[in-house]
Amino acid sequence: MNPQRFYAISDRNEEGCMIVVAHTSREAKRLYWRKNDMNIDEFIAVRVNQVKPDHPLPKELPLGILHNSWIGLFYHLYYYIGEYCPFCNESKDFAWDSETESMITCPKCQKEIKETDVIHWELIK
């Protein structure tokens, strides 16, 4: 069996993408379709691209859509995410610091957010 890979799935109408954990691009598209109410025209418009994390994930993720977007951000599968800050609880867009490329800072409270502050590994086997 093929190893697990990460696929960025988007359609022509959306700016962002979703990360799907699957063994093949065909399986990724099928898993995405099952979770979204789509007609055949929308399904045909779906684009699937393999993405590689910048370092290996600590454990195996379950197949399907990546539910914890912080995982995608800390492993560079996403460029930015919209989430709640673990310190001030404000909903903001979070991204890697473009100057240092090494940390994530809340735009409101200016605290550095670390992987241990936000990652909840309950979805990992």
C-alpha positions as CSV (number, residue, x, y, z in Angstrom):
1,M,0.0,0.0,0.0
2,N,1.2,3.5,-0.8
3,P,2.3,5.7,2.2
4,Q,0.1,8.5,3.4
5,R,0.5,11.7,1.5
6,F,-1.0,15.2,1.9
7,Y,-3.0,16.7,-0.9
8,A,-4.3,20.3,-1.3
9,I,-7.8,20.3,-2.7
10,S,-9.5,23.4,-4.2
11,D,-11.9,24.3,-6.9
12,R,-11.9,27.1,-9.4
13,N,-14.2,29.3,-7.3
14,E,-12.4,29.2,-4.0
15,E,-9.3,31.1,-3.0
16,G,-8.2,28.7,-0.2
17,C,-7.7,24.9,-0.1
18,M,-8.3,22.0,2.2
19,I,-5.6,19.5,3.1
20,V,-6.6,15.8,2.7
21,V,-4.6,12.9,4.0
22,A,-4.8,10.0,1.6
23,H,-2.7,7.4,-0.2
24,T,-3.4,8.6,-3.8
25,S,-4.7,11.7,-5.4
26,R,-7.8,9.8,-6.6
27,E,-8.5,8.7,-3.0
28,A,-8.0,12.3,-1.8
29,K,-10.6,13.6,-4.3
30,R,-13.1,10.9,-3.3
31,L,-12.7,11.6,0.4
32,Y,-13.2,15.3,-0.2
33,W,-16.3,14.6,-2.3
34,R,-17.8,12.5,0.5
35,K,-17.5,15.3,3.0
36,N,-18.9,18.0,0.7
37,D,-22.2,18.2,-0.9
38,M,-21.2,18.6,-4.5
39,N,-22.8,18.0,-7.9
40,I,-20.9,16.4,-10.7
41,D,-19.8,19.7,-12.3
42,E,-18.3,20.9,-9.0
43,F,-16.6,17.6,-8.6
44,I,-15.0,17.9,-12.1
45,A,-13.7,21.4,-11.2
46,V,-11.9,20.1,-8.1
47,R,-8.1,20.4,-8.3
48,V,-5.8,18.0,-6.4
49,N,-2.1,18.8,-5.8
50,Q,0.3,16.9,-3.6
51,V,2.0,18.9,-0.9
52,K,4.9,17.9,1.3
53,P,5.3,19.0,5.0
54,D,8.7,20.7,5.8
55,H,9.3,18.0,8.4
56,P,7.7,14.7,9.3
57,L,4.6,14.6,11.4
58,P,5.1,12.9,14.7
59,K,2.4,10.3,14.2
60,E,0.1,8.9,11.5
61,L,-2.9,11.1,10.8
62,P,-6.3,9.4,10.0
63,L,-7.3,9.4,6.3
64,G,-9.6,12.3,5.3
65,I,-9.8,16.0,5.6
66,L,-7.3,17.5,8.1
67,H,-9.5,18.8,10.9
68,N,-6.9,20.6,13.0
69,S,-5.7,23.5,10.8
70,W,-2.9,24.4,13.3
71,I,-1.2,21.1,12.3
72,G,-1.3,22.3,8.7
73,L,0.2,25.7,9.6
74,F,3.0,24.3,11.8
75,Y,4.0,21.8,9.2
76,H,3.8,24.4,6.4
77,L,0.9,22.7,4.6
78,Y,-1.1,26.0,4.8
79,Y,0.3,29.5,4.3
80,Y,-2.2,31.0,6.7
81,I,-5.2,29.9,8.7
82,G,-8.2,31.7,10.4
83,E,-8.4,30.5,14.0
84,Y,-8.8,31.7,17.6
85,C,-5.7,32.8,19.5
86,P,-5.0,30.4,22.5
87,F,-4.1,33.5,24.6
88,C,-6.6,36.3,23.9
89,N,-9.3,34.1,22.2
90,E,-9.7,36.5,19.3
91,S,-10.4,35.1,15.9
92,K,-7.6,36.2,13.5
93,D,-5.6,35.1,10.5
94,F,-2.4,33.5,11.5
95,A,0.7,33.0,9.3
96,W,4.4,32.5,9.7
97,D,6.4,35.6,10.3
98,S,7.5,36.6,6.9
99,E,10.8,38.1,8.1
100,T,12.0,35.2,10.3
101,E,10.0,32.3,8.9
102,S,10.3,30.7,12.3
103,M,7.4,31.9,14.5
104,I,3.7,32.7,14.6
105,T,2.6,35.8,16.5
106,C,-0.9,36.9,17.4
107,P,-1.7,40.2,15.7
108,K,-3.7,41.4,18.6
109,C,-1.9,40.3,21.8
110,Q,1.5,40.0,20.1
111,K,2.4,36.8,21.9
112,E,4.3,34.1,20.1
113,I,2.3,31.0,19.6
114,K,4.1,27.7,19.7
115,E,3.1,24.3,18.5
116,T,2.6,23.0,22.1
117,D,0.2,25.9,22.8
118,V,-2.4,25.0,20.2
119,I,-1.9,21.5,18.8
120,H,-4.4,19.0,20.1
121,W,-3.4,15.6,18.8
122,E,-6.8,13.9,19.6
123,L,-7.3,13.2,15.9
124,I,-4.0,11.4,15.6
125,K,-3.9,7.6,16.2
